[in-house]
């Protein structure tokens, strides 16, 4: 009987130890501060990401989001003022050239996970293309489709890494598709007011 209790005790200690080890592997080893926000650095399966904790107005429980990049890395990407005014309407389209690869889809998802989140913006967000391509049924949306009810973000591969406002159409310009993902994160963190315009 005494032996059984000892074995159970050892097993419990092992389970707790293994659980703590697993939690440590998936938890951040670094806690950082940025603009008054708490950021936890995570490393999982060799990939680095960041958990950002913030409080929404009128709520006591923190809201935690995940970013591929630390906000400081994104500060070099310039953004226009009044992003929320241009984008937070009845619906949002994110449009791009049909020749862009799956990385552009990741950039879309980086924005969509916040804009469509019912606890954040609850904004219907749709993918679109700037021109028709055979076999693709996505809507054709360009900057000319900006209206009082529809916001438009356009992905563009160009010479700079920047976000600009072209008569209400928000253009995320990047030198390549990896930088496009950074631009999407910069825009998202600005909409969330974690980063400043």
N, C-alpha and C positions, 0 to 999 in steps of 0.2 A: 504494500500500500504506500509506504513511504517512498519506495523506489519509483512507483508510478507517478507520484506527485513531483518527484525530482525530474523525471523524464518530461512530464508535461511542462514544468517550469523552464527547462532547457529549450524545448520546442517553441514555447511562447517567446522567449528571449531571441531565438533565431528568427522567428517570424517578424518580430518588431525590428530587429536589426536589418533584415532583408528589406522590409518595407521602408525603413529610414534611408537605406542605401538607394533604393529605386527612386524615392521621392527626391533625394539629393541629386540624382542624375538628371531628373526632369525639371528641377527647380533651378532658379538662378543662383549663381555663386556671387553675383555682383549686384548691389543695389545702388542706383545712381539717381541724381536729381537733375531735372531740366525744367526751367520756367515754372518752378513750384510743383512739378509733377514727379511722382515716384516712378522710376523705370527699373525693371528687373531684366538683367541680361540672361538669356537662356542659351544653352548649347545642347542640342539633341541630334543624335545621328550625324554629328559633324557639322550641323548647320547652326548658325547663330541667328537669333531673333530677339525681340524685345517685347516685354509686357509693360504696358503703360497704364498706370492706375490714375483715374480721375473721378471727381464727384460731379454728378449732374445737379443742376440747380434744384434746390428743395429736397434732395435725397441724401440720406445718411450713409447708405451702402455704397461702397466704391464700385465703379464700372471699370472693367479691365479689357483692354484691347491688345491685339498682337500686331506688331510692325516688323517688317523685314529689316528695317534700318533704324539706327539711332537717329533721333531728330537732328542732332548736330551735323551728321553726315549730309543731311538734306538742306541745310541752311544755304548752301551755295546756289540752290535753284530759286530764282526770283519768282515772285508771285504778284499778281495784281491785287488791288484792294477790292472789297465788296464781293468776294467769291460767293458767299452765302446768298446774297441778293440775286446774283445771276443764275445760281444753280438750284436753290431750294424753292421749287415751284410745285406744280401739280404732278409733273413727270420729268424724268431726265433721260436723255439719250447720250450714249457714249459711242461715237462713230470713228471709223478708221478705214484705211485702205485695205482692200481684200487680200493684198499681197503680204500683209504682216503675218508673222508666225504665231505660234502658241504663246509666246512671251507676251504678246499684246493682250491675249486672253487673260493672262495672269494680272496684267496691269488693270484690265477691266474689273476683275474680281477683287483687287485691292481697294477699289473705290466702292464697288457694289456692296461689299460686306458691311459697310457703314451706312451708305445712303438708304439701302433697303431694310436695314435693321429696324424692327418696330419699336425698339427702345431708344433709338437715336433719332433718325430723320424720318423713317417710315415713308420713304420716297420711292415710288415705282421707277425702276432704272432698267433701261433696255439697251442691248447691244444693237449696233447699226453699222452700215457700210456707207462710204461716201459715193460709191458707184455700184451699179448692178454687175453681178457676176453670175454666169449661168449655173444653175443648180443650187443657188443660195437664196433663201426666202427672207433674209433679214431686211428690214426696211432701209430705204435709201434716205439718209439724213445728212445734211450739210449745215454750215453755219447759217444759211438762209432760213432754216427751220426754227431758229430761236424765236420765241414768242412770250407773251405774258404768262402762259401756262406751261411752256416747255423750255427746259434748259438743255443746252448742248455742250458736251465736251468732245473735242476732236483730238485724236492722237496723230502726231505728225513726226516723221523722221526728218531732221533738218541739221542745221549747223550748230545749234546751241542747245543747252539743257535749260529750259525755262518754261514758265507758265505765263501766258498772256491773255488779254481780253480783247477780242476783235468784235466790237459792237455787240457785246453780250454773249458771244460764243467764246468759251474758254478753251484755249489751245494748249495742250501739253506737248511741247516740242522736245525732242531728245535726239542725241547723235546716234543712238542705236537702241535696240529694244530692251536691253538691260537697264539703260538709263530711263527708258519709258516707265519701267516699273518703279524706279526711284521717284520720278515725277508724279506718278499716281499716288505714292505714299505721301509725298510732300503736300499734294492737294488735299488728301484725306485728313492728315494731321492738322492742316490749316482750317478745314471745315469744322473739325472738332475743337478748334481753338487751343490745341496743345502747342502748335507753332503759330507764330505771329505772321501777319501778311507783310 
